[in-house]
């Protein structure tokens, strides 16, 4: 759905009178027009195409809807002009940035997958431009052909081939792959030979094998040709399934676990042992006996019985009763005492019943590091917990205009600017001004927002000892997102065994030449003393430190808060965290 929205936008940049694509973009998260607003626009001119209706509507309408139409048409004109000199991939990514659409879909359910799909379209555009075909129109036709042919346009993969996950796949899909441990399941299922029962069989060498039908005598029976094809086709099917079984048995590096079910294991084993004696063929299993069985489990058992494989195979037999255990609970039922007029004791017991997992229903499933810090510092009791206390920070898309720049937004702008700093370069005020102009030109920040980026304070930070330490590091990572489980009793004492999933973003960490890890957190709070910052943010830094140590499997050796207000780096004692 997210890819289709971008493709529809590309279609109207190529051909604005494509009404279906235009309306779909207007109704999407990019246009944000409601159905009633679209009707009002259409009523301005019913006879022309919808693009002409938009242009007429910006003259006829008034108020918010008029401004909305004007802004939308301005964006279309801007992207249309940029499509003349930007590459296709650059244009698509600029649309993502201008609209905030990429960040928006990341906040939706399965956001990672939706963002991966948008990245896939971006990469497809890059690959397309490496060919001899050029232009927006040809790219749209190329994507439409892929969709019609179901070719290479499936959902993007968000899990790599080397991820530590359990994979479920068919044997055919596993060809060429290897795994430490493999489960081969449902081996007792018989191979499919239903095709051999059809009235007409075909073979590339023998030819046609029909079923003979005598309409006068109302009888039918198989012909010799059909019987011959049936025998050969069965042998070929069994041979093919044995090759597939070989693939399955050779995928495991360390351990192969095979599962299957039988009605009477011992009876089946005795029968196979007897048949092996009858169909003797030295050390090999007689092919005639193999044809009598048509399941993987039977073939594996025949091999195990015919050969001494005790050092390779361990057979474990589990009865149904061992696997499915019925849990018997004692139910203590106290009957009402009918000698009393009313059994108040029973009523009191029922009315005062409390759910033993009540705490789990009140705890947040997911929160942010900032909210965890607030809940802990403000000493919020579990009974006082509300949605306001646990809400996730809302990310406002770029296409939603902000009326007022709050203090929190000002801090975010300083963080955003620091994220674009290259610590390998030396900056003066003039160069910082150039960097700010670049961010404005790329529409990462607006002109109004750029006024709140204090370059003097950033310049003082870049001259600090902490910045020098960062410059000397062999690895610097900025704005690294993470998710981590914490025990709920770290915040609420009553919550003993429950956990909360916490998400956050580490401002910066650096790995020195000595493989020591430095954790840095920028703060823009208006404070007088550095101890106030340490006390206020110690819980937050503790979570950052734990998350970083778990991810890198190394200890964090130095933790700093840099206060933009105090123009000072504050070393945090690790024993305090």
C-alpha positions as CSV (number, residue, x, y, z in Angstrom):
1,X,0.0,0.0,0.0
2,X,2.8,2.4,0.9
3,X,4.6,1.7,-2.4
4,X,1.4,2.2,-4.4
5,X,1.0,5.6,-2.8
6,X,4.5,6.7,-4.0
7,X,3.9,5.2,-7.5
8,X,0.6,7.0,-7.8
9,X,2.4,10.3,-6.9
10,X,5.1,9.5,-9.6
11,X,2.2,8.9,-12.1
12,X,0.7,12.3,-11.5
13,X,4.1,14.0,-11.8
14,X,4.4,12.4,-15.2
15,X,0.7,12.8,-16.1
16,X,-1.3,15.1,-13.8
17,X,-4.7,14.3,-15.5
18,X,-4.5,10.7,-14.2
19,X,-7.6,11.2,-12.0
20,X,-7.5,7.8,-10.2
21,X,-3.8,8.3,-9.2
22,X,-4.4,11.9,-8.2
23,X,-7.4,11.2,-6.0
24,X,-5.6,8.3,-4.3
25,X,-2.7,10.6,-3.4
26,X,-5.1,13.3,-2.2
27,X,-6.8,10.7,0.2
28,X,-3.4,9.3,1.3
29,X,-1.2,10.5,4.2
30,X,0.7,12.7,1.8
31,X,-2.4,14.7,0.7
32,X,-4.4,14.3,3.9
33,X,-7.6,15.4,2.1
34,X,-10.8,14.1,3.6
35,X,-13.6,12.6,1.4
36,X,-15.8,15.7,2.0
37,X,-12.9,18.0,1.0
38,X,-12.4,16.1,-2.2
39,X,-16.1,16.4,-3.0
40,X,-15.9,20.2,-2.5
41,X,-13.0,20.4,-4.9
42,X,-14.8,18.4,-7.5
43,X,-17.9,20.6,-7.2
44,X,-15.8,23.5,-8.3
45,X,-15.7,22.0,-11.8
46,X,-17.5,18.7,-12.6
47,X,-16.8,18.6,-16.3
48,X,-13.0,18.8,-16.4
49,X,-10.4,16.4,-15.1
50,X,-9.6,16.4,-11.4
51,X,-6.3,18.3,-11.8
52,X,-8.2,21.2,-13.5
53,X,-10.7,21.1,-10.7
54,X,-7.8,21.6,-8.2
55,X,-6.6,24.6,-10.1
56,X,-10.1,26.1,-10.2
57,X,-10.7,25.2,-6.6
58,X,-7.7,27.3,-5.4
59,X,-9.4,30.4,-6.9
60,X,-13.0,29.6,-5.8
61,X,-12.5,28.1,-2.4
62,X,-11.5,30.0,0.8
63,X,-10.2,29.3,4.2
64,X,-8.1,26.3,5.3
65,X,-9.2,24.1,2.3
66,X,-7.9,26.8,-0.2
67,X,-4.5,27.0,1.6
68,X,-4.4,23.2,1.6
69,X,-5.0,23.0,-2.2
70,X,-2.4,25.7,-2.9
71,X,0.2,24.0,-0.8
72,X,-0.4,20.7,-2.5
73,X,-0.2,22.1,-6.0
74,X,3.0,24.0,-5.0
75,X,4.6,20.7,-3.9
76,X,3.5,19.0,-7.2
77,X,5.1,21.9,-9.2
78,X,8.3,21.7,-7.2
79,X,8.7,18.0,-7.6
80,X,7.8,18.3,-11.3
81,X,10.7,20.8,-11.8
82,X,13.1,18.8,-9.7
83,X,12.3,15.6,-11.8
84,X,14.0,17.4,-14.8
85,X,17.5,17.5,-13.1
86,X,17.4,15.0,-10.2
87,X,18.0,11.3,-10.8
88,X,14.9,9.1,-10.2
89,X,16.3,7.7,-7.0
90,X,17.1,11.2,-5.6
91,X,13.6,12.4,-6.5
92,X,11.9,9.5,-4.7
93,X,14.1,10.0,-1.6
94,X,13.4,13.8,-1.7
95,X,9.6,13.0,-1.8
96,X,10.1,10.8,1.3
97,X,11.9,13.7,3.1
98,X,9.6,16.5,1.9
99,X,6.4,14.7,3.0
100,X,7.8,12.9,6.0
101,X,6.1,9.8,4.6
102,X,9.1,7.5,5.3
103,X,9.0,8.4,9.0
104,X,5.2,8.3,9.1
105,X,5.0,4.6,7.9
106,X,7.6,3.7,10.4
107,X,5.2,4.6,13.2
108,X,2.5,2.3,11.8
109,X,2.0,-1.4,12.7
110,X,4.8,-3.4,10.9
111,X,6.6,-0.1,10.4
112,X,9.9,-1.7,9.8
113,X,8.5,-3.8,6.9
114,X,6.7,-0.8,5.4
115,X,10.0,1.3,5.5
116,X,11.8,-1.6,4.0
117,X,9.3,-1.7,1.1
118,X,9.9,2.1,0.5
119,X,13.7,1.5,0.6
120,X,13.2,-1.4,-1.9
121,X,11.4,1.0,-4.3
122,X,14.3,3.5,-3.9
123,X,16.9,0.8,-4.6
124,X,14.8,-0.4,-7.6
125,X,15.0,3.1,-9.0
126,X,18.8,3.2,-8.6
127,X,19.2,-0.1,-10.4
128,X,16.8,1.0,-13.2
129,X,18.9,4.1,-14.0
130,X,22.0,1.9,-14.5
131,X,20.3,0.5,-17.6
132,X,19.8,2.2,-20.9
133,X,16.2,3.1,-20.1
134,X,15.6,6.6,-18.6
135,X,12.8,8.8,-17.4
136,X,9.9,8.7,-15.1
137,X,7.4,7.4,-17.7
138,X,9.5,4.3,-18.5
139,X,10.2,3.6,-14.8
140,X,6.4,3.6,-14.1
141,X,5.8,1.2,-17.0
142,X,8.6,-1.0,-15.7
143,X,7.1,-1.2,-12.2
144,X,3.6,-1.9,-13.6
145,X,5.0,-4.8,-15.7
146,X,6.7,-6.3,-12.7
147,X,3.5,-6.1,-10.7
148,X,1.5,-7.8,-13.5
149,X,4.0,-10.6,-13.9
150,X,4.5,-11.0,-10.1
151,X,8.2,-10.7,-10.8
152,X,10.6,-9.5,-8.1
153,X,8.1,-7.2,-6.4
154,X,7.3,-9.1,-3.3
155,X,7.5,-7.5,0.1
156,X,11.0,-6.5,1.2
157,X,12.9,-8.7,3.6
158,X,13.7,-7.2,7.0
159,X,15.6,-10.2,8.3
160,X,19.0,-11.0,6.8
161,X,20.2,-14.5,5.8
162,X,22.6,-14.6,8.8
163,X,20.1,-13.6,11.5
164,X,19.8,-15.7,14.6
165,X,16.2,-16.8,14.0
166,X,14.2,-20.0,13.4
167,X,13.4,-20.5,9.7
168,X,10.5,-22.6,8.4
169,X,10.8,-23.6,4.8
170,X,10.1,-26.4,2.3
171,X,12.9,-28.9,1.4
172,X,13.1,-27.4,-2.1
173,X,13.7,-23.9,-0.7
174,X,16.5,-25.3,1.5
175,X,18.6,-26.4,-1.4
176,X,22.2,-25.0,-1.2
177,X,21.7,-23.9,2.4
178,X,23.1,-25.2,5.7
179,X,22.0,-24.8,9.3
180,X,23.4,-25.8,12.7
181,X,20.2,-27.7,13.7
182,X,17.5,-28.9,11.3
183,X,14.1,-30.3,12.1
184,X,12.6,-32.6,9.4
185,X,8.9,-32.9,10.3
186,X,5.9,-34.9,9.2
187,X,8.0,-37.6,7.7
188,X,5.2,-40.2,8.1
189,X,3.1,-38.4,5.5
190,X,2.9,-40.5,2.3
191,X,4.2,-39.1,-0.9
192,X,1.6,-37.8,-3.4
193,X,0.8,-40.4,-6.1
194,X,-2.8,-39.1,-6.8
195,X,-1.8,-38.1,-10.4
196,X,-1.5,-41.8,-11.3
197,X,-5.2,-42.4,-10.7
198,X,-6.3,-40.0,-13.5
199,X,-8.1,-41.5,-16.6
200,X,-5.3,-40.3,-18.9
201,X,-1.6,-40.7,-18.2
202,X,1.2,-39.1,-20.3
203,X,4.9,-40.0,-20.5
204,X,7.5,-38.4,-22.6
205,X,8.9,-41.8,-23.8
206,X,6.0,-44.2,-23.7
207,X,3.4,-41.7,-24.9
208,X,-0.3,-41.8,-24.0
209,X,-1.9,-44.2,-21.5
210,X,-5.7,-44.0,-21.7
211,X,-8.4,-45.7,-19.7
212,X,-10.5,-48.0,-22.0
213,X,-14.3,-47.3,-21.8
214,X,-16.9,-49.6,-23.4
215,X,-20.1,-47.5,-23.6
216,X,-22.2,-50.4,-24.9
217,X,-21.3,-52.7,-22.0
218,X,-20.9,-49.8,-19.6
219,X,-17.5,-51.0,-18.4
220,X,-14.1,-49.5,-18.2
221,X,-10.6,-50.8,-17.4
222,X,-7.0,-49.8,-17.6
223,X,-5.0,-50.4,-20.8
224,X,-1.6,-51.9,-21.0
225,X,-0.1,-48.6,-22.0
226,X,-1.6,-46.9,-19.0
227,X,-0.4,-49.7,-16.6
228,X,3.1,-49.3,-18.1
229,X,3.1,-45.6,-17.6
230,X,1.7,-46.0,-14.1
231,X,4.6,-48.4,-13.1
232,X,7.3,-46.2,-14.5
233,X,5.8,-42.9,-13.2
234,X,5.6,-44.4,-9.7
235,X,9.2,-45.5,-9.8
236,X,10.2,-42.0,-11.1
237,X,8.2,-40.3,-8.4
238,X,9.7,-42.4,-5.7
239,X,13.2,-41.8,-7.1
240,X,12.5,-38.0,-7.1
241,X,11.2,-38.1,-3.5
242,X,14.3,-40.0,-2.4
243,X,16.5,-37.3,-4.0
244,X,14.4,-34.7,-2.1
245,X,14.9,-36.7,1.1
246,X,18.7,-36.7,0.5
247,X,18.6,-32.9,0.3
248,X,16.7,-32.7,3.6
249,X,19.1,-35.1,5.3
250,X,22.2,-33.1,4.2
251,X,21.2,-29.6,5.4
252,X,22.3,-30.0,9.0
253,X,25.8,-29.1,10.2
254,X,25.6,-30.4,13.7
255,X,22.3,-32.1,14.5
256,X,19.3,-33.4,12.5
257,X,16.0,-34.1,14.3
258,X,13.4,-36.2,12.4
259,X,9.8,-36.4,13.6
260,X,7.0,-38.7,12.5
261,X,3.9,-40.5,13.8
262,X,2.9,-44.2,13.7
263,X,-0.1,-46.0,15.1
264,X,1.8,-49.0,16.6
265,X,5.6,-48.5,16.5
266,X,6.6,-51.9,17.8
267,X,4.2,-53.7,15.4
268,X,5.6,-51.7,12.4
269,X,9.2,-52.4,13.4
270,X,8.5,-56.2,13.7
271,X,6.9,-56.2,10.3
272,X,9.8,-54.3,8.6
273,X,12.3,-56.7,10.2
274,X,10.4,-59.6,8.8
275,X,10.2,-58.1,5.3
276,X,14.0,-57.4,5.4
277,X,14.6,-61.1,6.0
278,X,12.3,-62.1,3.1
279,X,13.7,-59.5,0.6
280,X,17.4,-60.2,1.3
281,X,19.9,-58.3,-0.9
282,X,23.2,-58.6,0.9
283,X,23.9,-55.3,2.7
284,X,21.6,-53.2,0.5
285,X,17.8,-52.9,0.8
286,X,15.9,-54.7,-2.0
287,X,14.3,-52.1,-4.3
288,X,11.1,-54.2,-4.4
289,X,10.8,-53.6,-0.6
290,X,11.4,-49.8,-1.0
291,X,8.5,-49.6,-3.5
292,X,6.1,-51.1,-0.9
293,X,6.6,-48.0,1.3
294,X,6.0,-44.5,0.2
295,X,6.9,-42.3,3.2
296,X,10.2,-40.7,4.3
297,X,9.9,-42.3,7.8
298,X,9.5,-45.8,6.4
299,X,12.6,-45.4,4.3
300,X,14.6,-44.1,7.2
301,X,13.5,-46.9,9.5
302,X,14.3,-49.5,6.8
303,X,17.9,-48.1,6.6
304,X,18.2,-48.0,10.4
305,X,17.1,-51.6,10.7
306,X,19.2,-52.9,7.9
307,X,22.4,-51.2,9.0
308,X,24.0,-50.8,12.4
309,X,23.8,-47.1,12.9
310,X,23.6,-46.9,16.7
311,X,26.5,-44.4,16.8
312,X,24.8,-42.1,14.3
313,X,21.1,-42.4,15.0
314,X,19.2,-42.2,18.3
315,X,15.6,-43.3,18.2
316,X,13.3,-41.9,20.8
317,X,9.7,-43.2,21.0
318,X,7.1,-41.1,22.8
319,X,3.5,-42.2,23.4
320,X,0.6,-39.9,23.1
321,X,0.1,-39.9,26.9
322,X,3.7,-38.6,27.4
323,X,3.2,-35.7,25.0
324,X,-0.3,-34.7,25.9
325,X,-0.6,-34.5,29.6
326,X,-3.9,-33.7,31.2
327,X,-3.6,-31.4,34.1
328,X,-6.0,-32.3,36.9
329,X,-6.9,-29.5,39.2
330,X,-8.8,-29.8,42.5
331,X,-11.8,-27.6,42.4
332,X,-13.0,-26.8,45.9
333,X,-16.7,-26.0,45.6
334,X,-18.5,-24.7,48.8
335,X,-22.2,-25.0,48.6
336,X,-24.6,-22.5,49.9
337,X,-25.9,-23.0,53.4
338,X,-29.6,-23.1,52.8
339,X,-30.4,-23.1,56.5
340,X,-29.3,-19.4,56.5
341,X,-31.6,-16.9,54.8
342,X,-28.7,-15.5,52.8
343,X,-25.1,-16.9,52.6
344,X,-23.3,-13.5,53.1
345,X,-19.9,-15.2,53.5
346,X,-20.1,-16.6,50.0
347,X,-21.3,-13.3,48.6
348,X,-18.5,-11.4,50.3
349,X,-15.9,-13.9,48.9
350,X,-17.2,-13.5,45.4
351,X,-17.5,-9.7,45.5
352,X,-14.0,-9.2,47.0
353,X,-12.3,-11.5,44.5
354,X,-9.2,-9.9,43.0
355,X,-7.4,-10.9,39.8
356,X,-3.9,-12.2,40.7
357,X,-2.4,-10.6,37.6
358,X,-3.9,-7.2,38.1
359,X,-0.5,-5.4,38.0
360,X,0.2,-6.8,34.5
361,X,-3.0,-5.1,33.2
362,X,-1.9,-1.7,34.6
363,X,1.7,-1.7,33.5
364,X,2.7,-0.2,30.1
365,X,3.8,-2.8,27.5
366,X,6.1,-0.3,25.8
367,X,7.5,3.1,26.8
368,X,10.3,5.5,26.1
369,X,13.5,6.1,28.1
370,X,12.3,9.7,28.8
371,X,8.9,8.5,30.2
372,X,10.7,5.9,32.4
373,X,12.9,8.6,33.7
374,X,9.8,10.8,34.5
375,X,7.9,7.9,36.2
376,X,10.9,7.1,38.4
377,X,11.9,10.7,39.3
378,X,8.3,11.8,39.9
379,X,7.6,8.7,42.1
380,X,4.4,7.9,40.3
381,X,2.5,5.1,42.2
382,X,1.2,2.1,40.3
383,X,-2.4,3.0,41.2
384,X,-1.9,6.5,39.8
385,X,-0.6,5.3,36.4
386,X,-2.4,6.8,33.5
387,X,-2.0,6.9,29.7
388,X,-0.4,10.3,30.0
389,X,2.4,8.8,32.1
390,X,3.3,6.1,29.7
391,X,2.7,7.6,26.2
392,X,5.3,7.3,23.6
393,X,6.9,10.5,22.2
394,X,4.9,11.6,19.2
395,X,6.9,12.2,16.0
396,X,5.2,14.9,14.0
397,X,5.4,14.4,10.3
398,X,7.0,17.2,8.3
399,X,3.9,17.7,6.3
400,X,1.9,18.7,9.4
401,X,2.7,22.4,10.0
402,X,3.6,23.3,13.6
403,X,2.2,26.5,14.9
404,X,4.6,26.9,17.8
405,X,8.2,25.8,18.4
406,X,8.3,24.4,22.0
407,X,11.3,24.1,24.3
408,X,11.4,20.3,23.5
409,X,11.4,21.1,19.8
410,X,14.3,23.5,20.3
411,X,16.3,20.8,22.0
412,X,15.5,18.4,19.2
413,X,16.8,21.0,16.6
414,X,20.1,21.2,18.5
415,X,20.3,17.4,18.5
416,X,19.5,17.3,14.8
417,X,22.3,19.8,14.0
418,X,24.8,17.8,16.1
419,X,23.8,14.7,14.3
420,X,25.1,16.3,11.1
421,X,28.4,17.3,12.5
422,X,31.5,15.5,11.1
423,X,33.9,15.2,13.9
424,X,36.8,14.6,11.5
425,X,36.5,18.3,10.4
426,X,37.4,21.5,12.2
427,X,34.5,24.0,12.3
428,X,34.4,27.8,12.8
429,X,31.3,29.9,13.1
430,X,31.2,30.5,9.3
431,X,31.4,26.8,8.5
432,X,28.7,26.1,11.0
433,X,26.5,28.7,9.2
434,X,27.2,26.9,5.9
435,X,26.1,23.6,7.5
436,X,22.9,25.3,8.7
437,X,22.2,26.7,5.3
438,X,22.7,23.2,3.8
439,X,20.1,21.7,6.2
440,X,17.6,24.5,5.2
441,X,18.3,23.9,1.5
442,X,17.7,20.1,2.0
443,X,14.5,21.0,3.9
444,X,15.7,19.1,6.9
445,X,14.8,22.2,9.0
446,X,12.8,25.3,8.1
447,X,14.0,28.9,8.1
448,X,12.0,29.5,11.3
449,X,13.4,26.4,13.0
450,X,17.0,27.3,12.0
451,X,16.8,30.5,14.1
452,X,16.6,28.4,17.3
453,X,19.9,26.5,16.5
454,X,22.5,28.3,18.7
455,X,25.8,28.0,16.7
456,X,27.8,29.7,19.5
457,X,27.0,26.9,21.9
458,X,27.7,24.2,19.3
459,X,31.0,25.9,18.5
460,X,32.0,25.9,22.2
461,X,31.1,22.2,22.4
462,X,33.3,21.4,19.4
463,X,36.3,23.1,21.1
464,X,35.8,21.2,24.4
465,X,38.0,18.3,25.6
466,X,35.1,15.9,25.1
467,X,34.9,16.8,21.4
468,X,38.6,16.2,21.1
469,X,38.2,12.8,22.7
470,X,35.5,12.0,20.1
471,X,37.7,13.2,17.2
472,X,40.5,10.8,18.3
473,X,38.1,7.8,18.4
474,X,38.3,5.1,15.7
475,X,34.5,4.8,15.6
476,X,31.8,7.4,16.2
477,X,28.1,6.5,16.1
478,X,25.3,9.1,16.4
479,X,21.5,8.8,17.0
480,X,21.5,5.0,17.5
481,X,18.0,3.6,18.2
482,X,17.5,0.6,20.5
483,X,14.8,-1.4,22.3
484,X,15.5,-3.1,25.7
485,X,13.5,-5.0,28.3
486,X,13.7,-3.8,31.8
487,X,12.2,-5.2,35.0
488,X,9.1,-3.2,36.0
489,X,10.1,-3.4,39.7
490,X,12.9,-0.9,38.9
491,X,10.1,1.7,38.6
492,X,7.3,0.2,40.6
493,X,8.1,-2.0,43.6
494,X,4.8,-3.9,43.5
495,X,5.5,-5.2,40.0
496,X,7.8,-8.2,40.7
497,X,8.1,-10.4,37.7
498,X,6.7,-8.1,35.0
499,X,8.8,-6.4,32.3
500,X,8.5,-3.2,30.2
501,X,9.9,-2.8,26.6
502,X,11.8,0.5,26.5
503,X,12.8,2.2,23.4
504,X,15.2,5.1,23.1
505,X,17.9,6.8,21.0
506,X,21.6,7.2,22.1
507,X,22.9,10.7,21.1
508,X,26.5,9.5,20.6
509,X,28.9,6.8,21.5
510,X,32.6,6.5,20.5
511,X,35.0,3.6,20.5
512,X,38.6,4.7,21.3
513,X,41.8,3.2,19.9
514,X,42.0,1.2,23.2
515,X,38.5,-0.2,22.5
516,X,37.1,1.8,25.4
517,X,33.5,3.0,24.9
518,X,32.5,6.6,25.6
519,X,28.8,7.4,26.0
520,X,27.7,11.0,25.5
521,X,24.2,12.5,26.1
522,X,23.4,16.1,25.0
523,X,21.2,18.2,27.3
524,X,19.7,21.6,26.7
525,X,17.9,22.0,30.1
526,X,18.1,25.4,31.9
527,X,19.9,24.4,35.1
528,X,22.3,26.1,37.5
529,X,24.3,23.2,38.8
530,X,25.6,20.1,37.1
531,X,24.5,17.8,39.9
532,X,20.9,18.6,39.0
533,X,21.5,17.1,35.6
534,X,23.2,14.0,37.0
535,X,20.4,13.3,39.5
536,X,17.7,14.0,36.9
537,X,19.1,11.8,34.1
538,X,21.0,9.0,36.0
539,X,18.2,6.5,35.4
540,X,18.1,7.3,31.7
541,X,21.9,7.0,31.3
542,X,21.8,3.7,33.2
543,X,19.4,2.3,30.6
544,X,21.6,3.7,27.7
545,X,24.7,2.2,29.3
546,X,23.0,-1.3,29.7
547,X,21.7,-1.2,26.2
548,X,25.0,-0.3,24.7
549,X,26.9,-3.0,26.7
550,X,24.4,-5.7,25.7
551,X,24.6,-4.7,22.0
552,X,28.4,-4.4,21.8
553,X,29.3,-7.0,24.4
554,X,31.7,-4.5,25.9
555,X,31.8,-2.4,29.0
556,X,31.1,1.3,28.8
557,X,34.1,3.0,30.5
558,X,33.2,6.7,30.3
559,X,29.8,8.4,30.5
560,X,29.3,12.2,29.9
561,X,26.5,14.7,29.9
562,X,27.2,17.7,27.8
563,X,25.1,20.7,29.0
564,X,24.5,23.2,26.2
565,X,23.2,25.7,28.8
566,X,26.2,25.4,31.1
567,X,28.6,24.9,28.1
568,X,30.2,22.2,30.1
569,X,31.0,18.5,29.9
570,X,30.0,16.6,33.0
571,X,31.6,13.2,33.7
572,X,29.2,10.8,35.4
573,X,30.5,8.4,38.0
574,X,29.8,4.8,36.7
575,X,29.2,3.7,40.3
576,X,26.3,6.1,40.4
577,X,24.5,4.3,37.5
